[in-house]
Amino acid sequence: MSEISLLNALVHHFDVVVRDPVWGDVHMDAPLHALFQSKSFMVLDRIRQLGPVALVYPGATHTRKAHSLGVYYIARRMALALVEKGEIDFVSKTGLRSFLVAALCHDIGHFPYAHSLKDLPLSRHEALAGEMIVSEPLRQYVSSCGADPEQTAAIIDPDRSAGESRETLLFRSFLSGVLDPDKIDYLTRDAFYCGVPYGIQDADYIMRRLVVHDDRLAIDLKGEMSIEALIFAKYQMYRAVYWHPTVRAATAMVRKAVYLGLAEGVLQPNSLYGLDDTSFGRLMNHSKFAPFKLAREAEEKHIFRLADEHAFDEENPVHADLLDISKRIDAESTLAQAAELPETDVVIDIPERIKLETDLMVKIDDHFEAFDQRSTLFQPETVAKVAGALRTIRVYLRPQSNPDLKKIQALVQALLG
């Protein structure tokens, strides 16, 4: 399609301006703004982006709606840069609009309380977003934006079939990759609201250096440092913010409460879909189910205290078993019984595996080279070790239990091997 037609899809009638404290003026056309203001979208305005992080960083009260606006902003900037360079001239106007809507709606199925409900027997939030987009009332909003609901859903949810659509696979790789709009926004926005300096990304510079190679984002040689900055920023944000011990304690408390509710049939998966922070809190106020007290304590800032911690070792079969939440709950029960404590007084936390992505091509003169083969600092083995070093098994106890910590630590040592 002609460059003029594609540019029109990105700039024509974009006269609605939304002010964002991170990126400044964010331009939309009327249909995109109507989607942004829709009832389905407004749920995200009542979900904190970082959930329990505000326990440690009080400024971290920004919402999923604000983050979604930022992802849309970066996605539009990315599309404009690539269209102007003639890098994606094979895509359609509908495909380009579907990409914008996918960026805006990528979190529309997200759960409350950050990622506390991850690893539970629930549908993935990307799958929930896809279903919402192809169903009313969102379907009509998406269609009014000039986007294809099925294509938009497939860009967000990698488990949806993209058929043989080259542009759908292209835009899916844009939305989830090394330099994706989601990561550029959340690192920058989260750092901004937490008041820490190390997550901020130079989005303007990144956009100038982007190219496309083999239908995937790539970057030119001058932009290579942007990949390094992003990888290190992600590492630092996980170390200092996302996986702060207090944040992990609150996360583990809420996760245990919800898991036990599901296991006992007190909760059904469908009852956890479409909730905001307030409605989730009301659900946890079900006082007749004792484990829900864990979630209420987390919300009321009565956080369990750290009793012991050990580096996670993937080669240790006991450690690997504890990645299964049902086995982790069993281990908590065993530890509580041995320490003569109530079962809900003990919580074990193991952060999920993260990846510090390095699989991006770098344009050097008239050819491309893999970033992770060029870099001496970010070799795949080194990056994997750095990411692995962030994972720590932590055992937390209810503060009022007043156990013998030396006894607890000896029991943990015996449990973990």
C-alpha positions in Angstrom: 0.0 0.0 0.0 1.2 3.5 -0.7 3.1 5.4 2.0 0.5 8.3 1.8 -2.4 5.9 2.5 -0.6 4.3 5.5 0.4 7.7 6.9 -3.3 8.8 6.7 -4.2 5.8 8.9 -1.8 7.1 11.5 -2.3 10.9 11.3 -5.6 11.8 9.6 -8.0 13.5 12.0 -5.8 12.7 15.0 -7.0 15.9 16.7 -8.1 14.5 20.1 -5.2 15.1 22.5 -4.8 13.2 25.8 -2.2 14.6 28.2 0.1 12.0 29.7 2.7 12.8 32.4 5.2 10.4 30.9 5.0 11.1 27.1 3.2 14.4 26.9 0.5 14.9 24.2 -0.9 11.6 22.9 -2.9 12.1 19.7 -6.0 10.0 18.8 -8.8 10.2 16.3 -12.4 10.2 17.5 -13.0 6.4 17.2 -9.9 5.5 19.1 -10.7 8.0 21.8 -14.3 6.5 22.0 -12.7 3.1 22.6 -10.3 4.5 25.2 -13.3 6.0 27.0 -15.6 3.0 26.7 -17.1 1.3 29.7 -15.1 -1.9 29.1 -11.9 0.1 29.0 -12.6 2.1 32.1 -12.2 -1.0 34.2 -8.4 -0.5 33.6 -8.7 2.9 35.3 -9.5 1.1 38.5 -6.6 -1.4 38.4 -3.2 -0.3 39.7 -0.4 -1.2 37.2 1.9 -2.4 39.9 -0.4 -3.6 42.7 1.6 -4.2 45.9 4.6 -2.2 44.7 3.0 0.9 46.3 3.7 -0.7 49.7 7.4 0.1 49.0 7.1 3.0 46.5 4.1 5.1 47.5 4.0 6.9 44.2 3.4 3.7 42.2 -0.4 4.2 42.0 -0.6 4.6 38.2 -3.2 2.5 36.4 -3.4 -0.1 33.6 -5.4 2.5 31.6 -2.5 5.0 31.8 0.0 2.2 30.8 -2.3 1.2 27.9 -2.3 4.8 26.7 1.5 4.8 26.8 1.8 1.5 24.9 -0.5 2.9 22.2 1.6 6.1 22.0 4.8 4.1 21.5 3.2 1.8 19.0 1.9 4.7 16.9 5.4 6.4 17.0 6.9 3.1 16.0 4.5 2.6 13.1 5.0 6.2 11.9 8.8 5.8 11.9 8.7 2.5 10.0 6.1 3.8 7.4 8.1 6.9 6.8 11.2 4.8 6.1 9.3 2.5 3.8 10.1 -0.5 6.0 6.5 -1.9 6.2 5.0 -0.9 2.8 3.4 -4.3 2.3 0.9 -3.9 5.2 -2.7 -2.8 4.8 -4.4 0.2 6.4 -6.7 -2.2 8.3 -3.7 -4.1 9.6 -2.1 -0.9 10.7 -5.2 0.2 12.5 -5.5 -3.3 14.1 -2.0 -2.9 15.4 -2.9 0.5 17.0 -6.0 -1.0 18.6 -4.1 -4.1 19.8 -1.5 -1.8 21.5 -4.3 0.2 23.2 -6.2 -2.9 24.3 -3.4 -5.4 25.0 -4.2 -5.3 28.8 -7.9 -5.1 28.6 -8.3 -8.6 30.1 -5.8 -8.1 32.9 -6.3 -9.2 36.4 -6.1 -6.9 39.4 -3.3 -6.8 41.9 -0.5 -6.8 39.2 0.7 -10.4 38.5 -0.4 -12.0 41.8 -2.8 -14.3 40.0 -0.2 -15.6 37.6 0.4 -19.3 37.7 -3.1 -20.0 38.9 -5.5 -22.2 36.9 -7.0 -19.3 35.1 -7.2 -18.1 31.5 -4.3 -15.9 30.4 -5.1 -12.3 30.3 -4.1 -12.1 26.6 -6.7 -14.8 25.8 -9.4 -12.9 27.8 -8.5 -9.7 25.9 -8.9 -11.5 22.6 -12.3 -12.9 23.6 -13.5 -9.4 24.7 -12.3 -7.8 21.4 -14.2 -10.2 19.2 -17.4 -9.9 21.3 -19.8 -7.1 21.9 -19.7 -4.3 23.0 -15.9 -4.0 22.2 -16.2 -5.5 18.8 -18.2 -2.6 17.5 -15.8 -0.1 19.0 -12.8 -1.9 17.4 -14.6 -2.1 14.0 -15.4 1.7 14.2 -11.6 2.3 14.5 -11.1 0.8 11.1 -9.5 -2.3 12.7 -10.4 -6.0 12.2 -11.5 -7.5 15.5 -10.2 -11.0 14.7 -6.8 -9.6 13.5 -6.6 -7.4 16.6 -7.2 -10.3 18.9 -4.7 -12.4 17.1 -2.0 -9.7 17.4 -2.6 -9.7 21.2 -3.0 -13.4 21.9 -0.2 -15.5 20.3 -2.3 -18.7 20.8 -4.9 -17.4 18.4 -4.4 -18.5 14.8 -2.9 -15.8 12.6 -3.5 -18.0 9.5 -1.1 -17.1 6.7 -1.3 -13.4 7.5 2.2 -12.0 7.1 1.2 -8.6 8.6 -0.6 -10.2 11.6 2.6 -12.1 12.5 4.6 -8.9 11.9 2.5 -6.8 14.2 2.4 -9.6 16.8 6.2 -9.6 16.8 6.1 -5.8 17.2 3.8 -5.9 20.2 5.9 -8.6 22.0 9.6 -8.6 21.4 12.9 -7.1 22.6 12.0 -3.4 21.9 8.2 -3.7 22.1 6.0 -0.8 23.0 4.8 -2.6 26.2 8.2 -2.9 27.6 9.4 0.6 26.6 6.3 2.1 28.3 6.2 0.0 31.5 9.9 0.4 32.3 9.7 4.1 31.8 6.3 4.7 33.4 7.0 2.4 36.4 10.4 4.1 37.0 8.8 7.5 36.8 6.1 6.8 39.3 8.4 4.8 41.7 10.9 7.7 41.6 13.8 5.5 40.5 16.1 6.5 37.6 17.1 3.2 36.0 14.0 2.3 34.0 13.8 5.3 31.8 14.1 4.6 28.1 15.1 7.0 25.3 12.1 6.3 23.2 12.8 9.1 20.7 16.2 7.7 19.9 14.9 4.1 19.7 12.2 5.1 17.2 14.8 6.8 14.9 17.0 3.7 14.8 14.4 1.1 14.1 14.3 -1.0 10.9 12.7 -4.2 9.8 14.5 -7.4 8.9 12.8 -10.7 7.9 9.5 -9.3 9.1 10.8 -8.6 12.6 11.9 -5.4 14.3 15.7 -4.7 14.1 17.9 -1.8 14.9 20.8 0.0 13.2 24.3 0.0 14.6 23.9 3.4 16.3 20.8 2.1 18.1 22.6 -1.0 19.5 23.2 0.7 22.8 19.4 1.0 23.2 19.1 -2.8 23.5 21.8 -2.8 26.2 20.1 0.0 28.1 16.8 -1.8 28.0 18.2 -5.1 29.2 20.0 -3.6 32.1 17.0 -1.4 33.0 14.7 -4.5 33.1 17.2 -6.3 35.3 17.4 -3.3 37.7 13.7 -2.8 37.8 13.1 -6.4 38.7 15.8 -6.4 41.3 14.8 -3.1 43.0 11.0 -2.8 42.3 9.1 -5.7 40.9 10.8 -8.4 43.0 11.4 -6.3 46.1 11.1 -8.8 49.1 8.1 -6.9 50.5 6.3 -6.8 47.1 7.0 -10.6 46.8 5.5 -11.2 50.2 2.3 -9.4 49.4 2.1 -11.2 46.0 2.6 -14.6 47.6 -0.1 -13.9 50.2 -2.7 -12.9 47.7 -1.8 -15.8 45.4 -2.2 -18.3 48.2 -5.5 -16.9 49.2 -6.9 -17.1 45.7 -5.4 -20.5 45.0 -7.0 -22.0 48.1 -10.3 -20.4 47.2 -10.2 -22.0 43.8 -9.0 -25.4 45.2 -11.8 -25.4 47.8 -14.5 -24.3 45.2 -15.2 -21.1 47.1 -14.1 -19.3 43.9 -14.7 -20.2 40.3 -12.4 -18.9 37.6 -15.2 -16.9 36.0 -15.6 -14.9 39.2 -12.1 -13.6 38.8 -12.5 -12.3 35.2 -13.3 -8.6 34.6 -12.5 -7.5 38.1 -10.9 -4.2 39.2 -9.1 -3.7 42.4 -12.2 -2.7 44.3 -14.3 -5.6 43.2 -11.4 -8.0 43.9 -11.2 -6.6 47.4 -14.9 -7.2 48.0 -14.4 -10.7 46.8 -11.7 -11.2 49.3 -13.9 -9.9 52.1 -15.7 -13.3 52.1 -15.1 -13.6 55.8 -16.4 -17.2 56.1 -13.3 -18.5 54.2 -10.4 -18.1 56.5 -7.5 -18.0 53.9 -9.0 -14.9 52.3 -7.6 -13.1 55.4 -4.2 -13.3 53.7 -5.4 -11.0 50.8 -7.1 -8.6 53.2 -3.8 -8.4 55.3 -1.9 -7.7 52.2 -4.3 -4.9 51.2 -4.2 -3.5 54.8 -0.3 -3.5 54.7 0.0 -6.2 57.3 2.7 -8.0 55.4 4.3 -11.2 56.4 7.9 -10.9 57.5 10.9 -12.6 55.8 12.1 -15.6 57.8 14.6 -17.2 55.4 15.8 -17.1 51.8 17.8 -19.2 49.4 19.0 -18.8 45.8 16.7 -20.8 43.5 18.5 -23.6 41.8 16.8 -25.1 38.7 19.0 -28.2 38.9 17.7 -29.0 42.4 14.6 -31.2 42.0 13.1 -30.0 45.2 13.3 -26.4 44.0 11.9 -27.3 40.7 9.0 -29.1 42.3 8.1 -26.0 44.3 7.4 -24.2 41.0 4.1 -26.2 41.0 1.9 -24.1 43.3 0.0 -27.2 44.6 3.3 -28.7 45.7 4.3 -25.3 47.2 1.2 -25.2 49.2 2.0 -28.8 50.5 5.5 -27.6 51.4 4.0 -24.7 53.3 1.8 -27.0 55.3 4.7 -29.4 56.1 6.8 -26.4 57.3 3.9 -25.0 59.3 3.2 -28.3 61.0 6.9 -28.9 61.8 7.1 -25.3 63.3 3.8 -25.8 65.2 2.2 -22.9 63.3 -1.2 -22.6 61.6 -0.9 -23.4 57.9 -1.9 -19.9 56.8 0.9 -18.4 58.8 3.6 -19.7 56.3 4.0 -18.5 52.7 6.7 -19.6 50.3 7.5 -17.4 47.3 9.4 -18.3 44.1 9.3 -15.7 41.3 8.5 -16.9 37.9 11.3 -17.3 35.3 12.0 -14.0 33.4 13.8 -13.5 30.2 16.1 -10.6 29.4 15.5 -10.7 25.7 18.5 -10.3 23.4 17.2 -11.9 20.1 17.4 -8.8 17.9 19.2 -8.2 14.7 21.5 -5.2 14.2 22.0 -3.6 10.8 25.6 -3.0 10.0 26.2 -1.3 6.6 24.4 -3.6 4.1 24.0 -6.7 6.3 22.6 -7.8 9.7 24.2 -9.5 12.6 22.6 -11.0 15.8 23.0 -8.7 18.8 23.6 -11.6 21.2 26.5 -12.8 19.1 28.1 -9.3 18.8 27.8 -8.3 22.4 30.6 -9.2 24.8 28.5 -8.1 27.8 25.2 -9.7 26.8 26.1 -13.2 25.6 23.1 -15.6 25.9 24.7 -17.6 28.7 25.6 -14.5 30.7 22.2 -13.0 30.3 20.6 -16.3 31.4 22.8 -16.4 34.5 22.0 -12.8 35.4 18.2 -13.4 35.0 18.5 -16.7 37.1 20.4 -14.9 39.8 17.3 -12.7 40.5 15.2 -15.7 41.5 15.2 -16.3 45.2 13.1 -18.7 47.3 11.7 -16.8 50.3 9.8 -18.0 53.3 7.5 -15.5 55.0 5.7 -15.8 58.3 2.8 -13.9 59.9 4.4 -11.4 62.2 2.2 -12.3 65.1 3.3 -15.9 65.1 6.6 -15.1 66.9 8.4 -18.4 66.0 11.9 -19.4 66.8 13.6 -18.1 63.6 16.7 -20.4 64.0 14.3 -23.4 64.1 12.4 -22.2 61.1 15.6 -21.7 59.1 16.8 -25.2 60.0 13.5 -26.6 58.9 13.7 -24.6 55.6 17.2 -25.9 55.0 16.1 -29.4 55.6 13.1 -28.9 53.2 15.0 -27.4 50.4 18.0 -29.7 50.6 
